[in-house]
Amino acid sequence: MAYSVRHKCFISYHHDRDQKGVENFIRNFSDKHEVFRSKVVGIDQDLVNSNDPAYIMRKIRELHLANSTVTIVMIGRCTWSRKYVDWEIASTLRNDPVNKRSGLIGIQLPNTPDSVRLPQRLEANVNSGYAKYYRYPRYTSQLDFIIEDAFNARTSRGECVINKLDLFANNRNC
């Protein structure tokens, strides 16, 4: 069943290790099959050129997260260890007059072991029932359903959000 709305999805991932897998995901599901519209730092636009974390997060919120409705965290072997992934998830979960909350899902990249660690903030929200975690989708209809469920979770499961964890100050060893 295809939904009539093509949601704007922000894609969060480990840029150094998972770029190719994320590009393939976007090419297949966003560009070719038009399941969603992608909003991606480093693919849609250049990376934010700054060393100031507050500025970087503000620009990511303004340019990418502010007009997206679902965040897809692409899970590779070391995604859990990246500070910007943590910050992007934290920003996704905010719900204030300027930043509306987005739906949140994790999708395991192909060739990633099932025993992979999830980012702590994503895992907390999977455990609470707000977010969900999936293996890489095989069909467009499957991904369409996953995105629609995450979109609806913003209101139907919003009380389950956990976003009080401290933000990562640095990347962690993986």
C-alpha positions as a Markdown table, in Angstrom:
| # | Residue | x | y | z |
|---|---|---|---|---|
| 1 | Met | 0.0 | 0.0 | 0.0 |
| 2 | Ala | 1.6 | 3.3 | -1.1 |
| 3 | Tyr | 0.8 | 6.4 | 1.0 |
| 4 | Ser | 0.0 | 9.6 | -0.8 |
| 5 | Val | 2.4 | 11.8 | 1.2 |
| 6 | Arg | 6.1 | 11.6 | 0.3 |
| 7 | His | 7.7 | 12.6 | 3.6 |
| 8 | Lys | 10.9 | 14.6 | 3.9 |
| 9 | Cys | 13.3 | 12.4 | 5.8 |
| 10 | Phe | 16.5 | 13.5 | 7.4 |
| 11 | Ile | 19.2 | 10.8 | 7.1 |
| 12 | Ser | 21.7 | 10.6 | 10.0 |
| 13 | Tyr | 24.7 | 8.3 | 9.6 |
| 14 | His | 28.5 | 7.9 | 10.1 |
| 15 | His | 29.9 | 9.8 | 7.1 |
| 16 | Asp | 33.3 | 8.2 | 7.0 |
| 17 | Arg | 32.3 | 4.6 | 7.1 |
| 18 | Asp | 28.7 | 4.5 | 5.7 |
| 19 | Gln | 28.6 | 7.1 | 2.9 |
| 20 | Lys | 28.4 | 4.6 | 0.0 |
| 21 | Gly | 25.6 | 2.5 | 1.7 |
| 22 | Val | 23.6 | 5.6 | 2.4 |
| 23 | Glu | 24.1 | 6.9 | -1.1 |
| 24 | Asn | 22.7 | 3.6 | -2.4 |
| 25 | Phe | 19.8 | 3.8 | 0.0 |
| 26 | Ile | 18.9 | 7.3 | -1.2 |
| 27 | Arg | 19.4 | 6.5 | -4.9 |
| 28 | Asn | 17.1 | 3.4 | -4.7 |
| 29 | Phe | 14.4 | 4.5 | -2.3 |
| 30 | Ser | 14.3 | 8.3 | -2.7 |
| 31 | Asp | 15.5 | 9.0 | -6.2 |
| 32 | Lys | 14.4 | 5.9 | -8.1 |
| 33 | His | 11.2 | 4.8 | -6.3 |
| 34 | Glu | 10.3 | 8.2 | -4.7 |
| 35 | Val | 9.3 | 6.7 | -1.3 |
| 36 | Phe | 10.6 | 9.8 | 0.5 |
| 37 | Arg | 12.4 | 13.1 | -0.1 |
| 38 | Ser | 15.9 | 13.0 | 1.4 |
| 39 | Lys | 17.5 | 15.7 | 3.5 |
| 40 | Val | 21.1 | 14.7 | 4.0 |
| 41 | Val | 24.2 | 16.6 | 5.3 |
| 42 | Gly | 27.1 | 16.0 | 2.9 |
| 43 | Ile | 24.9 | 14.7 | 0.0 |
| 44 | Asp | 22.1 | 17.3 | -0.5 |
| 45 | Gln | 24.4 | 20.1 | 0.7 |
| 46 | Asp | 28.0 | 20.5 | 1.8 |
| 47 | Leu | 29.0 | 19.8 | 5.3 |
| 48 | Val | 28.7 | 22.7 | 7.7 |
| 49 | Asn | 32.2 | 24.3 | 7.7 |
| 50 | Ser | 32.8 | 25.2 | 11.3 |
| 51 | Asn | 34.5 | 23.9 | 14.5 |
| 52 | Asp | 31.8 | 25.4 | 16.7 |
| 53 | Pro | 29.4 | 22.6 | 17.8 |
| 54 | Ala | 26.5 | 25.0 | 18.7 |
| 55 | Tyr | 26.7 | 26.6 | 15.2 |
| 56 | Ile | 26.9 | 23.3 | 13.4 |
| 57 | Met | 23.8 | 21.9 | 15.2 |
| 58 | Arg | 21.9 | 25.2 | 14.6 |
| 59 | Lys | 22.7 | 25.0 | 10.9 |
| 60 | Ile | 21.8 | 21.4 | 10.6 |
| 61 | Arg | 18.5 | 22.1 | 12.4 |
| 62 | Glu | 17.8 | 25.1 | 10.1 |
| 63 | Leu | 18.9 | 23.6 | 6.8 |
| 64 | His | 17.8 | 19.9 | 7.3 |
| 65 | Leu | 15.8 | 19.0 | 10.4 |
| 66 | Ala | 13.4 | 22.0 | 10.5 |
| 67 | Asn | 11.4 | 21.0 | 7.5 |
| 68 | Ser | 11.7 | 17.2 | 7.8 |
| 69 | Thr | 9.1 | 15.0 | 9.5 |
| 70 | Val | 11.0 | 11.7 | 10.0 |
| 71 | Thr | 14.7 | 11.0 | 10.8 |
| 72 | Ile | 16.2 | 7.8 | 9.6 |
| 73 | Val | 19.4 | 6.8 | 11.4 |
| 74 | Met | 21.3 | 4.4 | 9.1 |
| 75 | Ile | 23.0 | 1.9 | 11.4 |
| 76 | Gly | 26.5 | 0.7 | 10.5 |
| 77 | Arg | 29.2 | -0.8 | 12.7 |
| 78 | Cys | 30.3 | 2.5 | 14.4 |
| 79 | Thr | 27.2 | 4.7 | 14.1 |
| 80 | Trp | 26.7 | 4.5 | 17.8 |
| 81 | Ser | 30.0 | 6.2 | 18.5 |
| 82 | Arg | 29.5 | 9.5 | 16.5 |
| 83 | Lys | 28.7 | 12.7 | 18.3 |
| 84 | Tyr | 26.9 | 14.3 | 15.4 |
| 85 | Val | 24.6 | 11.3 | 15.1 |
| 86 | Asp | 23.8 | 11.7 | 18.8 |
| 87 | Trp | 23.2 | 15.4 | 18.4 |
| 88 | Glu | 21.0 | 14.9 | 15.3 |
| 89 | Ile | 18.8 | 12.4 | 17.2 |
| 90 | Ala | 18.6 | 14.8 | 20.1 |
| 91 | Ser | 17.5 | 17.6 | 17.8 |
| 92 | Thr | 15.0 | 15.3 | 16.1 |
| 93 | Leu | 13.3 | 14.6 | 19.4 |
| 94 | Arg | 13.0 | 18.2 | 20.5 |
| 95 | Asn | 9.5 | 19.6 | 20.5 |
| 96 | Asp | 9.3 | 23.3 | 21.0 |
| 97 | Pro | 7.8 | 26.3 | 19.1 |
| 98 | Val | 10.8 | 26.5 | 16.7 |
| 99 | Asn | 11.7 | 22.8 | 16.4 |
| 100 | Lys | 8.9 | 20.4 | 16.0 |
| 101 | Arg | 9.6 | 16.7 | 16.8 |
| 102 | Ser | 10.2 | 14.3 | 14.0 |
| 103 | Gly | 9.5 | 10.6 | 13.9 |
| 104 | Leu | 12.6 | 8.4 | 14.5 |
| 105 | Ile | 13.6 | 5.1 | 13.0 |
| 106 | Gly | 16.8 | 3.1 | 12.7 |
| 107 | Ile | 17.6 | 1.1 | 9.7 |
| 108 | Gln | 20.4 | -1.5 | 9.7 |
| 109 | Leu | 22.7 | -1.1 | 6.6 |
| 110 | Pro | 23.4 | -4.2 | 4.6 |
| 111 | Asn | 26.5 | -6.2 | 5.7 |
| 112 | Thr | 26.1 | -4.9 | 9.2 |
| 113 | Pro | 26.0 | -7.6 | 11.9 |
| 114 | Asp | 22.7 | -8.1 | 13.8 |
| 115 | Ser | 24.8 | -7.7 | 17.0 |
| 116 | Val | 25.6 | -4.0 | 16.1 |
| 117 | Arg | 25.3 | -1.4 | 18.8 |
| 118 | Leu | 22.7 | 1.3 | 18.4 |
| 119 | Pro | 23.3 | 4.9 | 19.3 |
| 120 | Gln | 22.3 | 5.2 | 23.0 |
| 121 | Arg | 19.6 | 7.9 | 22.4 |
| 122 | Leu | 18.0 | 5.8 | 19.6 |
| 123 | Glu | 18.1 | 2.6 | 21.7 |
| 124 | Ala | 16.5 | 4.4 | 24.6 |
| 125 | Asn | 13.6 | 5.5 | 22.3 |
| 126 | Val | 13.3 | 2.0 | 20.7 |
| 127 | Asn | 13.0 | 0.6 | 24.3 |
| 128 | Ser | 10.5 | 3.2 | 25.3 |
| 129 | Gly | 8.3 | 2.4 | 22.3 |
| 130 | Tyr | 8.7 | 5.8 | 20.5 |
| 131 | Ala | 11.2 | 4.7 | 17.8 |
| 132 | Lys | 11.6 | 1.5 | 15.9 |
| 133 | Tyr | 14.6 | -0.4 | 14.5 |
| 134 | Tyr | 14.5 | -2.4 | 11.3 |
| 135 | Arg | 16.7 | -4.4 | 9.0 |
| 136 | Tyr | 17.3 | -2.9 | 5.6 |
| 137 | Pro | 14.0 | -2.9 | 3.7 |
| 138 | Arg | 13.6 | -5.2 | 0.7 |
| 139 | Tyr | 10.5 | -3.5 | -0.8 |
| 140 | Thr | 9.4 | 0.1 | -1.3 |
| 141 | Ser | 6.1 | -0.7 | 0.3 |
| 142 | Gln | 7.9 | -1.9 | 3.4 |
| 143 | Leu | 9.9 | 1.3 | 3.7 |
| 144 | Asp | 6.7 | 3.4 | 2.9 |
| 145 | Phe | 4.9 | 1.7 | 5.9 |
| 146 | Ile | 8.0 | 2.2 | 8.2 |
| 147 | Ile | 8.2 | 5.9 | 7.4 |
| 148 | Glu | 4.4 | 6.5 | 7.8 |
| 149 | Asp | 4.5 | 4.7 | 11.2 |
| 150 | Ala | 7.3 | 6.9 | 12.4 |
| 151 | Phe | 5.5 | 10.0 | 11.1 |
| 152 | Asn | 2.4 | 9.0 | 13.0 |
| 153 | Ala | 4.4 | 8.2 | 16.2 |
| 154 | Arg | 5.0 | 12.0 | 16.6 |
| 155 | Thr | 1.5 | 12.3 | 18.1 |
| 156 | Ser | 0.5 | 8.7 | 18.9 |
| 157 | Arg | 3.6 | 7.8 | 20.8 |
| 158 | Gly | 5.0 | 11.2 | 21.7 |
| 159 | Glu | 4.7 | 10.7 | 25.4 |
| 160 | Cys | 7.3 | 7.9 | 25.1 |
| 161 | Val | 10.2 | 10.2 | 24.0 |
| 162 | Ile | 13.4 | 10.0 | 26.0 |
| 163 | Asn | 15.7 | 12.9 | 25.3 |
| 164 | Lys | 17.4 | 13.7 | 28.6 |
| 165 | Leu | 20.6 | 11.9 | 28.1 |
| 166 | Asp | 23.8 | 14.1 | 28.0 |
| 167 | Leu | 25.0 | 15.0 | 24.5 |
| 168 | Phe | 28.2 | 13.3 | 23.4 |
| 169 | Ala | 31.0 | 15.8 | 23.8 |
| 170 | Asn | 33.3 | 13.8 | 21.5 |
| 171 | Asn | 33.3 | 10.9 | 19.2 |
| 172 | Arg | 33.8 | 7.6 | 21.0 |
| 173 | Asn | 36.2 | 4.8 | 20.1 |
| 174 | Cys | 34.7 | 2.1 | 17.9 |
